[in-house]
Amino acid sequence: MAATNTTKTGQPFDRDVLDSLLRRTGFYMPSFEIYGGEKGLYDYGPPLTALQSNFVDLWRKHFVLREKMLEVDTTIITPEPVFITSGHVAKFADFMSKDPKTGEIFRTDHLIKQVLGARLKADQDARGQTIEVEKPDEPQKKKKIKDVKIEKLDDAVAQEYNETLAKLDNYDGEGFNELIKKFDIKGPTSGVDLDPPKPFNLMFQTYIGPSADKPNGYLRPETAQGQFLNFQKLLEFNKQKMPFASASIGKSFRNEISPRQGLLRVREFLMAEIEHYVDPESGKKHEKFEDVKDVKLTLLNRHTQLAGSEKTEVMTVGDAVSNKVIDNETLGYFIVRIQDFLLKLGIDPSKLRFRQHMANEMAHYAADCWDAELFGSFGWIECVGCADRSAYDLTVHMKKTGAPLVVRENLPEPKKFKEYQVDMNKKKLGPKFRKDAKAVENAVEDLSQDLREKLSLELKDSGKITIDTPNIGNGKTELDKDLITIEQREVTQHIREYTPNVIEPSFGIGRILYHLLEHVFWTRSSESQDEPSARNVLSIPPLIAPIKVLIVPLSNHLDFKPFLRHLTSLLDEMDVANSIDDSSASIGKRYSRNDELGTPFGITVDFQTVKDKTITLRERDSTKQVRASQEDICAAIESLVRGRETWEQVSKRLPEFTSQEVD
């Protein structure tokens, strides 16, 4: 069943209402607001900061502690050679389109999606139907998309639009340009032809040190490279045992072309990434896969997308791996763990799917890649990536630096085999190729056994060979028999040396938190005349709620003060976040204010408390209450916020309380 844009309780969702609530209650605000702000940069207020901290704490327990990972904290500022080697300088880019008349710049794939989406909406309106479309996250001085005339499209045209949108991620710059021409997409405000799409590198450049005369470093766009560069030290820390995983949580930076989706597309954000290192000859099996093989996943595979459809399929991860829908057990295991974590957070399972990358989306070295996408008012958005990066990163850094980013294992028995080996005459190689000598040497070392066999025969017959050297001259280099020897020799191997493959789950924390807030938002009607007609609620799970308990005294009567101090002390000792609201507003209004903050529980101190030292405990979503001693209520709260008990269990064992929440 297709996901629909509704609140937690099935009401039509209004992003403006939620956004107003989040800004009014201090969840977030534009950065540098008194200076006019800056697009793509936001500050988190106390509620969202606490929610993010609780997210990180839960993530560490779910992944780092449970999977025995090695957590590291690496630097944000990264020297340029690292990202040249990794390929980020050349390829970490999105395509942008410029309006030559207005100077406006758009991210090309987003513009195409927005224009075709608007035309499909006009078609649906003409047919008397409705369709979900994106709306701007903030007021714009100019309309980004002109109003589209409400008219019916030919069925074939509408189908082509839908099919194009389904596989939009598979296009490159040339493909985007063809779509713009084919569908007559113009500058949104000017109506003129757009300049051809151009790649824009998303990394922020910076200067390292006072002597740099040009940018010589970058702010990292991900935490992964810092983990790869420390692989050898991490392997040693892990006592040379394989497989193992490293993990890192930290800020990353991307210079987004047009950040127009609020908290979803920002230029500075928190990431949590895992690099799980596996032996490529193990078949990438996972020792815990049997424990999860029957877990069901909602999958959108690449073949369905290429057919122009977004129809998902529910299957067990065991079936997905055995049928090669998901490439291997380790990748499948982490996809399940990602799903478990998102559901534990409070993500709506009907608004979660795993979409497989199409060929053009994946790096050339990747074996498989899936995104956990969450549905919200902006449509389906990638929030977690889970990729099989093969051995690419460790290999390129090892070739560049000579560092042994490999695993060495003693073989139980010596292994004898024949292989073609290459000897280079370095005394002659250096003078002949000068600065390119190392590149030639690396190209020779990369030759496969099959190619070495072929070249050995050529060298024997003609006395010279030609090899591919992409970064030198015309890409071809000739070597004669005075420079190189290729012979087949028998080798006895006592130690096996290999470069691990890497499975990488990567979490965009801000995107997940925003979708969580959409998924847990709802409104309920007021039961009291002195409250608003509709009360907003954020049903954030107790496990990660910013404030766990609100303490509400019936009034400011002096007899209540000792009980407030005692309760605060009890909860503080349990490390349960709490706050007191002793304002003059009615209890109902005070609870309503904290329902908007996602506070799951409330304690009321009243005159009955003075008499028998009992207090009431209110649950946010049901508004049901129980009454018991201070110690019993606090113990129940600790059990609830640690996830050891549910409200249903607590409400069955503690006496129900039914008085009205009024003065």
C-alpha positions in Angstrom: 0.0 0.0 0.0 1.3 3.4 -0.9 2.4 5.8 1.9 0.1 8.7 2.5 0.9 12.2 3.9 -1.0 11.9 7.1 -0.4 12.5 10.8 0.2 9.7 13.3 -3.5 9.3 13.8 -4.5 9.5 10.1 -5.4 13.2 9.9 -4.3 15.2 6.8 -0.8 16.5 7.5 0.0 20.2 7.3 3.7 20.9 7.3 3.1 24.6 8.1 1.4 23.7 11.4 4.2 21.4 12.5 6.8 23.9 11.4 5.1 26.7 13.3 5.0 24.4 16.4 8.7 23.5 16.1 9.8 27.2 15.7 7.5 28.5 18.5 8.6 25.9 21.0 12.3 26.3 20.2 13.1 23.1 18.5 15.1 24.9 15.9 15.7 28.3 14.4 17.5 29.8 11.4 21.2 30.4 12.1 22.3 34.0 12.3 18.7 35.1 12.1 19.3 38.6 13.4 21.7 39.1 10.5 19.1 37.9 8.0 20.0 34.2 8.2 21.8 31.9 5.8 20.1 29.2 3.7 20.9 25.7 4.6 22.1 26.5 8.2 20.0 26.0 11.3 20.6 26.1 15.0 19.0 23.5 17.3 17.2 24.7 20.4 17.0 22.8 23.7 14.3 20.3 22.7 15.9 19.2 19.4 19.4 19.3 21.0 18.2 16.9 23.7 16.4 14.7 21.2 19.6 14.5 19.1 21.7 13.6 22.1 19.2 10.8 23.0 19.3 9.6 19.4 23.1 9.4 19.5 23.0 7.6 22.8 20.5 5.0 21.5 22.5 4.6 18.3 25.7 3.9 20.2 23.9 1.2 22.3 22.1 -0.3 19.3 25.2 -0.5 17.0 28.5 0.3 18.8 27.9 -1.7 22.0 25.7 -4.4 20.6 28.0 -5.1 17.6 31.3 -4.5 19.5 32.4 -1.8 17.2 35.5 0.4 17.6 34.4 4.1 17.8 36.8 6.8 16.6 36.6 10.6 16.4 38.6 11.9 13.4 39.2 15.4 12.3 36.8 17.5 10.2 39.6 19.4 8.3 41.2 17.1 5.8 44.2 17.7 3.5 43.4 17.9 -0.2 45.5 14.8 -1.2 43.2 12.6 0.8 40.1 13.6 -1.2 42.0 13.6 -4.5 42.9 10.0 -3.8 39.4 9.0 -2.7 37.9 10.6 -5.8 35.9 13.2 -4.0 37.7 16.2 -5.7 36.8 14.8 -9.1 33.4 13.2 -8.5 31.7 14.5 -5.3 29.2 16.7 -7.2 25.6 17.4 -8.1 24.4 18.8 -11.3 23.2 22.4 -11.4 21.2 24.4 -14.0 21.5 28.2 -14.3 18.9 30.6 -15.6 20.9 33.0 -17.8 18.4 35.8 -17.5 17.9 35.9 -13.7 21.1 34.2 -12.6 19.1 31.8 -10.4 20.8 28.4 -9.9 18.8 25.2 -9.4 19.8 21.6 -8.6 18.9 20.0 -11.9 17.3 16.8 -10.7 15.2 18.7 -8.1 14.0 21.2 -10.8 13.0 18.4 -13.2 11.1 16.6 -10.3 9.3 19.8 -9.3 8.3 20.7 -12.9 7.0 17.3 -13.8 5.3 16.9 -10.5 3.5 20.2 -11.0 2.3 19.1 -14.4 1.1 15.8 -13.0 -0.8 17.6 -10.3 -2.4 19.8 -12.9 -3.4 16.7 -14.8 -4.9 15.1 -11.6 -6.8 18.3 -10.8 -8.2 18.3 -14.3 -9.4 14.7 -13.8 -10.9 15.6 -10.4 -8.3 13.7 -8.5 -5.6 14.7 -5.9 -1.9 14.1 -5.8 0.7 14.9 -3.2 3.3 17.5 -4.3 6.1 19.3 -2.6 5.5 22.7 -1.3 8.2 25.2 -0.3 9.5 24.9 3.2 9.7 28.7 3.6 8.3 31.8 1.9 10.2 32.7 -1.3 10.5 36.2 -2.7 9.9 34.7 -6.2 7.8 31.8 -7.2 10.1 29.0 -8.1 7.6 27.3 -10.4 5.1 29.2 -12.3 1.4 28.2 -11.9 0.7 25.4 -14.3 -2.5 25.5 -16.3 -4.9 22.9 -15.1 -5.3 20.6 -18.1 -5.5 16.9 -18.8 -2.4 15.2 -20.1 -2.4 12.4 -22.7 -2.3 9.1 -20.8 1.0 8.2 -22.5 2.6 11.6 -21.5 1.5 11.2 -17.9 2.9 7.7 -17.9 6.2 8.9 -19.3 6.4 11.6 -16.6 5.9 9.0 -13.9 8.4 6.6 -15.4 11.0 9.4 -15.7 10.5 10.4 -12.1 10.8 6.8 -11.0 14.3 6.5 -12.5 15.4 10.1 -12.2 18.4 9.1 -10.0 19.8 7.1 -12.9 20.6 10.1 -15.1 23.9 11.9 -15.5 24.4 15.5 -16.8 23.9 14.6 -20.4 20.8 12.7 -19.6 19.4 15.6 -17.5 20.0 17.9 -20.4 18.1 15.6 -22.8 15.2 15.5 -20.3 15.1 19.3 -20.1 15.0 19.7 -23.8 12.5 16.8 -24.3 10.0 18.1 -21.7 10.6 21.8 -22.6 11.7 22.8 -19.1 12.4 26.5 -18.8 13.7 28.9 -16.2 10.9 28.8 -13.6 10.6 32.6 -13.2 11.9 33.9 -16.6 10.6 31.3 -19.0 14.0 31.2 -20.9 16.1 28.2 -21.9 18.4 27.1 -19.1 22.2 26.7 -19.5 23.3 23.0 -19.9 23.6 21.2 -16.5 27.1 21.4 -15.0 28.6 19.4 -12.1 29.2 21.4 -8.9 31.6 20.0 -6.3 29.8 20.0 -2.9 32.9 20.2 -0.7 33.9 23.3 1.2 37.5 24.3 0.6 39.7 25.8 3.3 43.2 26.9 4.1 45.4 24.8 6.4 48.2 26.9 7.9 49.2 30.5 7.3 51.6 29.8 4.5 49.1 28.4 2.1 48.6 30.6 -1.0 45.6 28.7 -2.2 43.0 26.3 -0.6 44.8 23.1 0.4 42.2 21.3 2.4 38.5 20.6 2.7 35.8 20.3 5.4 34.9 16.6 5.3 31.6 15.7 3.5 31.5 12.3 5.4 33.4 10.7 8.3 34.4 7.6 6.3 37.8 8.6 5.1 39.1 9.2 8.6 38.1 5.7 9.5 39.8 4.1 6.4 43.1 5.9 7.0 43.2 4.5 10.6 42.4 0.9 9.4 45.8 -0.6 10.3 45.8 0.9 13.8 42.2 -0.3 14.4 43.1 -3.8 13.2 46.0 -3.9 15.7 43.7 -2.6 18.5 41.4 -5.5 17.5 44.3 -8.0 17.9 44.3 -8.6 14.1 40.9 -10.3 14.3 38.5 -10.2 11.3 35.8 -9.3 10.7 35.3 -6.1 12.7 33.8 -2.6 12.4 34.7 0.9 13.2 32.2 3.7 13.8 32.2 7.5 14.0 29.7 10.2 14.9 30.5 13.8 13.8 29.8 16.9 11.8 30.1 16.8 8.0 29.7 19.6 5.5 28.2 19.8 2.0 27.8 23.0 0.0 24.3 22.3 -1.2 23.3 24.0 -4.5 19.9 25.1 -3.4 19.0 24.1 0.1 15.2 24.6 0.0 13.9 21.8 2.2 14.3 23.0 5.7 16.1 20.6 8.0 16.3 17.9 5.3 18.9 19.7 3.1 21.5 21.6 5.1 25.1 22.5 4.7 26.3 21.4 8.1 24.9 18.2 9.7 25.6 15.4 12.1 26.4 11.9 10.6 26.9 8.5 12.1 28.8 6.0 10.0 29.9 2.4 10.3 32.7 0.7 8.3 32.4 -3.0 8.6 35.5 -4.8 7.3 35.0 -8.3 5.8 37.2 -11.0 4.1 36.1 -10.9 0.4 36.7 -14.7 0.2 34.2 -15.4 3.0 31.3 -14.8 0.7 30.5 -11.8 3.0 28.6 -14.1 5.2 27.6 -12.9 8.7 27.6 -15.0 11.8 24.3 -13.5 13.1 22.4 -13.7 9.8 20.5 -16.8 10.9 19.0 -14.7 13.7 17.5 -12.2 11.3 16.8 -14.2 8.1 13.0 -14.2 8.7 12.7 -10.4 9.2 10.5 -8.8 6.5 11.7 -5.8 4.5 9.9 -3.5 2.1 12.1 -3.3 -0.9 12.2 -1.3 -4.2 14.8 -3.0 -6.4 16.6 -1.4 -9.3 14.9 -3.5 -12.0 11.5 -2.2 -10.9 12.7 1.4 -11.0 14.2 1.0 -14.5 10.9 -0.3 -15.7 9.4 3.1 -14.6 7.6 1.8 -11.5 7.9 2.4 -7.7 6.0 -0.7 -6.7 7.6 -2.2 -3.6 7.8 -5.8 -2.6 7.8 -7.3 0.9 10.1 -10.2 1.4 12.3 -11.7 4.1 15.9 -10.7 4.1 16.7 -14.5 3.9 14.8 -14.7 0.6 16.3 -11.4 -0.6 19.8 -12.6 -0.1 19.3 -16.1 -1.5 17.6 -14.7 -4.6 20.4 -12.1 -5.0 18.1 -9.2 -4.6 20.4 -8.1 -1.8 24.0 -9.0 -2.7 25.2 -10.7 0.5 24.5 -11.7 4.1 26.4 -8.9 5.7 24.7 -6.2 3.7 21.3 -7.9 4.5 22.1 -8.1 8.2 22.9 -4.4 8.5 19.7 -3.5 6.5 17.7 -5.4 9.1 19.6 -3.7 12.0 18.9 -0.3 10.4 15.2 -1.1 10.2 15.2 -2.2 13.8 16.8 1.0 14.9 14.4 3.3 12.9 11.4 1.5 14.3 12.7 1.7 17.8 13.0 5.5 17.3 9.3 5.7 16.5 9.5 5.8 12.6 6.1 4.8 11.1 6.8 1.4 9.4 4.3 2.2 6.6 6.5 5.2 5.7 9.8 3.2 5.5 11.2 1.4 2.5 14.6 0.3 1.2 15.4 1.5 -2.3 18.2 -0.1 -4.3 20.6 2.2 -6.2 20.5 2.0 -10.0 23.7 1.4 -11.9 24.4 5.1 -12.7 23.9 6.1 -9.0 26.5 3.6 -7.7 30.2 4.2 -7.7 32.0 2.0 -10.3 33.6 0.0 -7.4 30.3 -0.7 -5.4 28.8 -4.2 -5.4 25.4 -3.1 -4.1 23.8 -0.2 -2.3 20.4 0.4 -0.6 18.9 3.5 0.9 16.5 3.5 3.8 14.0 6.1 2.6 11.4 7.7 4.8 8.2 9.2 3.5 7.0 12.6 4.6 5.7 15.9 3.3 8.6 16.2 0.9 8.0 12.7 -0.5 10.5 9.8 -0.2 13.8 11.0 1.2 17.1 9.0 1.6 18.0 9.0 5.3 20.3 6.0 5.7 22.6 4.5 3.1 23.9 1.0 3.3 26.6 0.3 0.7 29.0 -2.5 -0.2 32.0 -0.4 -1.1 34.2 -3.4 -2.0 37.9 -2.8 -1.3 38.1 0.5 -3.1 39.0 3.0 -0.4 41.6 1.0 1.4 43.2 0.1 -2.0 43.5 3.6 -3.4 44.9 5.0 -0.2 47.4 2.1 0.0 48.6 2.7 -3.6 49.0 6.4 -3.0 50.8 6.2 0.4 52.4 2.8 0.5 50.8 2.2 3.9 49.9 -1.5 4.4 46.2 -1.2 4.7 45.8 -5.0 4.5 45.2 -8.0 6.7 47.9 -10.7 7.1 46.9 -14.1 8.2 49.0 -17.2 8.9 47.9 -20.1 6.7 47.3 -23.4 8.5 49.4 -25.1 5.8 51.8 -23.6 3.2 50.2 -23.0 -0.1 52.1 -23.6 -3.4 51.1 -22.1 -6.7 52.4 -20.5 -9.9 52.0 -16.9 -10.8 53.4 -14.4 -13.2 55.8 -11.9 -11.4 57.2 -8.6 -12.6 60.6 -7.2 -12.1 61.3 -3.6 -12.9 64.8 -2.1 -13.6 64.4 0.9 -11.3 67.8 2.3 -12.1 66.7 2.8 -15.7 63.0 3.4 -15.0 63.6 6.6 -12.9 65.8 8.5 -15.5 63.5 7.5 -18.4 60.2 8.5 -16.9 61.3 10.9 -14.1 58.2 12.2 -12.2 56.0 9.6 -13.9 58.1 6.6 -12.8 56.0 5.8 -9.8 52.8 6.0 -11.8 54.3 3.6 -14.4 55.4 1.2 -11.6 51.9 1.3 -10.0 50.3 0.6 -13.4 52.5 -2.5 -13.8 51.7 -3.7 -10.3 48.0 -3.5 -11.1 48.3 -5.9 -14.1 46.1 -9.0 -13.6 47.6 -12.5 -13.9 45.8 -13.0 -17.3 47.3 -9.8 -18.7 50.7 -10.5 -17.3 50.6 -13.9 -19.1 49.7 -12.2 -22.4 52.3 -9.5 -22.0 55.1 -12.0 -21.1 54.5 -13.6 -24.5 54.6 -10.2 -26.3 57.8 -9.2 -24.5 59.4 -12.5 -25.5 58.4 -12.1 -29.1 58.9 -8.4 -29.8 61.1 -7.3 -26.9 58.6 -4.6 -25.8 55.1 -4.2 -24.5 52.5 -1.3 -24.2 50.5 -0.9 -21.0 47.6 1.5 -20.0 48.7 4.5 -17.9 45.6 6.8 -17.8 47.4 9.7 -16.1 50.4 9.8 -18.3 50.6 11.4 -21.8 48.2 9.7 -24.2 47.3 7.0 -21.7 49.7 4.4 -23.2 53.3 3.7 -22.1 55.8 1.5 -24.0 58.3 -0.6 -22.0 61.2 -2.7 -23.5 62.9 -5.7 -22.1 65.7 -3.6 -20.6 63.1 -2.1 -18.2 60.8 -5.0 -17.4 60.9 -8.8 -17.0 57.7 -10.9 -16.7 58.2 -14.5 -15.7 56.0 -17.4 -14.3 57.4 -18.6 -11.0 56.4 -21.1 -8.3 55.5 -19.4 -5.0 55.2 -20.9 -1.6 52.8 -18.8 0.5 52.9 -19.0 4.3 50.9 -15.8 5.0 47.8 -14.8 3.2 47.6 -11.0 2.5 44.3 -9.4 1.4 42.5 -6.1 1.4 39.2 -6.2 3.2 35.9 -5.3 1.6 33.7 -2.7 3.4 30.0 -2.6 4.2 29.0 0.9 5.1 25.8 2.0 6.8 25.7 5.8 6.9 23.1 7.8 8.8 21.9 11.4 8.2 20.8 12.2 11.8 19.0 15.5 11.0 16.9 13.9 8.3 15.9 11.0 10.5 14.9 13.4 13.3 12.8 15.6 11.1 10.9 12.6 9.7 10.4 11.3 13.2 8.8 14.6 14.2 6.5 14.4 11.1 5.6 10.7 11.9 4.8 11.3 15.6 2.8 14.6 15.1 -1.0 14.7 15.5 -3.7 16.8 16.9 -6.5 16.0 19.3 -9.7 18.0 20.2 -9.9 19.8 23.4 -12.1 18.5 26.3 -12.0 21.9 28.1 -13.4 25.3 27.2 -10.2 27.1 28.5 -8.0 25.2 26.0 -7.5 25.6 22.2 -10.0 23.7 20.0 -7.2 21.5 18.7 -4.1 20.5 20.7 -0.9 19.5 19.0 0.9 16.4 20.2 4.4 15.0 19.5 4.2 11.3 20.5 8.0 10.9 20.8 8.8 7.5 22.4 9.9 7.8 26.0 13.3 6.2 25.1 14.4 9.4 23.3 12.0 12.1 24.4 13.9 15.4 25.3 12.1 15.7 28.7 10.7 12.5 30.2 8.6 13.8 33.0 6.7 17.1 33.7 6.1 17.8 37.4 2.9 19.9 37.9 1.9 21.2 41.3 -1.8 22.0 41.6 -0.9 25.5 42.7 2.0 27.4 44.3 0.9 26.4 47.8 3.9 26.2 50.1 3.0 22.7 51.3 3.8 21.4 47.8 7.5 22.7 47.8 9.0 19.8 49.7 7.4 17.2 47.5 8.6 19.0 44.3 12.2 18.9 45.7 11.9 15.3 46.7 10.6 14.2 43.3 13.2 16.1 41.4 15.9 14.6 43.6 14.5 11.0 43.0 14.3 11.5 39.2 17.7 13.2 39.0 19.3 10.2 40.8 17.7 8.0 38.1 19.1 10.2 35.3 15.6 10.9 34.1 15.2 14.3 32.5 12.4 16.3 34.2 11.1 19.8 34.5 8.6 21.7 36.8 5.8 23.9 35.5 4.5 25.9 38.4 3.0 28.7 36.3 -0.5 30.0 37.0 -2.1 28.3 33.9 -4.5 25.4 34.4 -3.1 21.9 34.7 -4.7 21.1 31.4 -2.9 23.9 29.6 0.4 23.1 31.3 0.1 19.4 30.1 -0.9 20.6 26.7 2.2 22.8 26.4 4.4 19.8 27.2 2.5 17.5 24.9 3.8 19.8 22.1 7.3 19.2 23.4 6.8 15.4 23.3 7.0 14.9 27.1 5.6 11.4 27.6 4.7 11.6 31.3 3.4 14.0 33.8 3.2 14.0 37.6 0.6 16.0 39.5 1.2 17.1 43.1 -2.0 18.0 44.9 -3.5 18.2 48.4 -4.0 14.4 48.4 -0.2 14.2 48.1 0.1 16.3 51.3 -2.2 13.9 53.1 -0.9 10.5 52.1 2.2 11.2 50.0 0.7 9.7 46.8 1.0 11.4 43.3 -0.7 10.9 40.0 1.1 9.8 36.8 -0.4 10.9 33.4 0.5 9.3 30.1 0.7 11.8 27.2 -1.1 9.9 24.3 -4.0 8.4 26.2 -4.2 11.0 29.0 -4.9 8.1 31.3 -3.6 8.4 34.9 -2.6 6.2 37.8 -2.0 7.0 41.4 0.6 5.6 43.8 3.4 6.5 46.2 6.2 8.8 45.0 8.7 5.9 45.1 6.4 3.6 43.1 5.6 6.2 40.5 9.3 7.2 40.1 10.3 3.5 39.8 7.5 3.0 37.1 8.8 6.1 35.2 12.4 4.7 35.2 11.1 1.4 33.9 9.1 3.2 31.2 11.8 5.4 29.9 14.4 2.6 29.9 12.0 0.5 27.8 11.6 -2.2 30.4 7.8 -1.8 30.7 5.0 -0.3 28.6 2.3 2.0 29.7 -0.2 -0.8 29.4 1.8 -2.9 31.8 2.2 -0.1 34.3 -1.5 1.0 34.2 -2.6 -2.6 35.0 -0.5 -2.9 38.1 -1.0 0.6 39.5 -4.4 2.0 40.6 -6.2 4.1 38.0 -7.0 7.7 38.8 -9.9 9.4 37.1 -10.2 13.0 38.4 -10.4 15.9 36.0 -7.2 17.8 35.1 -8.6 21.2 36.3 -8.0 23.4 39.3 
